[in-house]
Each structure stands twice: as structure tokens, then as C-alpha cells.
């Protein structure tokens, strides 16, 4: 995926993140794309759903799997506004996602580069191509302003 295309889809993920923020959730958004169209959308919702697994990526991957009528979604790209946590990256690996595009790094829980390097693990039976830092400033600023307003 080229940078221009990644930025296009990241803007869709940012729209989802803004929805999460409007709902009082941490503003993280994700889309799952395959063959030039969105198969799944999601934004953070663990507080409202009372579900600790309701991260943007999980919501979007679940929706994409239903759209594809398959628990695996090979050929797909997950675009998310922040570096995924261990749970979310694990779900992408189980779903056989081909590519992960993320915006801001997560120095407190990022499982791709910041805290762990799970996507590079030789023990996993599936590898995900990773494109980091897409619209990084915009994604990071959304999170920073959300938390600044809460303090």
C-alpha cells in the first residue's frame, strides 16, 4: 500500500476515532480494507459496551469477518489510529490480516514497536506487514487533546 492510499484510509479511521471521543471513549478508530473497500469499521467502546475487548481494531475485525463470511480475512489491511496492543495484534494475526497501518505510537502498550515487537516474532505462524506513522501527528494530537481535556 502506498503512502497516499494509507493516508486516505487513515482519514476514515480518524473519523471513527472522533466518534469514540464524542462518546466519551478514548479516541481510537480503525477500518479494515480489502479490494479497495471497507469491510469493517470500529471505534473504541469498552466503557459503553462494558466490554474490555471492545477496542477499535477488534470491533472492526469482527465486522470485517462477518462481511467476508469468514473468521479469516486474508488480503485485508487494518488501518488504526494508534499502535495496537497485544490483544488487538493477536486478533489480527488470528484473522490472517496481511497489512497493518497505524498512526501514533503507543509507548505504554504498543505491541508492534513501542513495548513489544510481536509482529516480528519468529514463533508466530503468520506475519503482518507493518506501515507505521501514517498521519502520526494528527492521530497523536487527537489523543493528546482528549486526555488534556480530562485532566
N, C-alpha and C positions, 0 to 999 in steps of 0.2 A: 504494500500500500504506500503510495507516495504521500509526501507531507501535505499537499493541498487537499487531498481526499481525506486524510486523517483529521485535518482541521475542520473540514466540513462536518464530519460525523461527530467530532468533539463538541461542536456548537449544539448539536442535538442533545448530547449528554449534559452539557451545561444547562440547557433548558429544563431537563429533568432535575438537575441539582437545585435550580431555583425553586421548583415546585416543592422539593423537600424542605427547603428553608422556609417557604411560606407556610408549611405545615408544622413548623417548629422542630423539624428534624435536622440533623447535621446535613448540610447541603452537598450531597454526593449524588451524582447521576450517572447512568450507564445506558448504552444501547448495544444491541447485538445485531450485526450487519452480515448479510450473506447475499451474494449476487446483486449488489447494488441496492438492496432494500433492507429496511429494518424489520427484523423478525421478533425482536423483543425490546421493551423499554422498561426502565426501572429507576426509582429514586429511593433513597434511604427512608425506611419506615418502621424501624424496630420499636419506637416508642408508641406510635399509634396502633400498630398491629400487636403490641405486646409479644413480639417475636424477635429474639436476639439474632435470628438468621435473616431478617428482612433487610439485608444490605442491598444497595442498588444493583450490584452485579448479580446477586442471587436472584432477585426479582426478575431482572432482565433475562438471565439464562433460563429460568423456569418458563417464562413466557415464550422465549425462542424455541425451546424444546417442544412445547405444546404446538407452536406454529409449524414446526418441522415434523410433528407427529413421531418424534424420536427422542430418546433421552440423550443421544449424542448429536452434536451439531458440527460435524466436520466441515471445513471450508468457511467457518464463521470467524468474525472478528468481534471482540468485545472492546468497546471504547468506553472508558470510565475516567471521571474527573480526578481521581486520586489513586495512587498506587494501591493495589488490592492487599487485603490482609490474607493470612494463611487460609482461612475458611473459604474466602472467595476465589483465591487462586486454585485451591483444591477442587472446587466445583468446576472451574474452567478446565482443569486437567481431566476430571472425570467426564466432562461433556465433549472432550476432544476438540476444544476451540483451537483454531490454527494460530491466530494472532491476537495479542493484547496490545492495545494502545492506551496509555494513561497520561494524565496531565501532571498534577503536582505529586512530588514525592511525599511519602508518609514516614517521617523519621521516628515515629513512635510505634508503628506496627506494620510497616510495609514489608511484604513477603517476597518482593521481586528483587529489589536492590538495597533498600534502606536498612532493614533489620535482619532480613534473611535473604538468601539467594535461591529460593526454592525452584524457580523456573529453570535453573541451571543444574539441578540435582541429577546426578548420574543414576540414582536409584529409581527414578520415575520412568514409567513406560510410555510417556507422551511428552513431547517438547512443544512449548508455545513460543513462537517468535514474538519478541517484545519490542515495542516502539515507545520509549519513554519521553516525557517532557513536551507533549503536544499541547499548545496553548497553556503552558505551565503557569505563567504569571496570572492569567485570568482565572484559572482553576484555583490556584493558591489564594488569590485575593478574595475570592468568594468565601472560602473557608475562614480566612483571617477576619474579614468583616463580620461574619456570623458570630464567631467567638468573641470578638471585641465588643459587640453589642450585648452579649450575655454577661460580660464582666462588670 
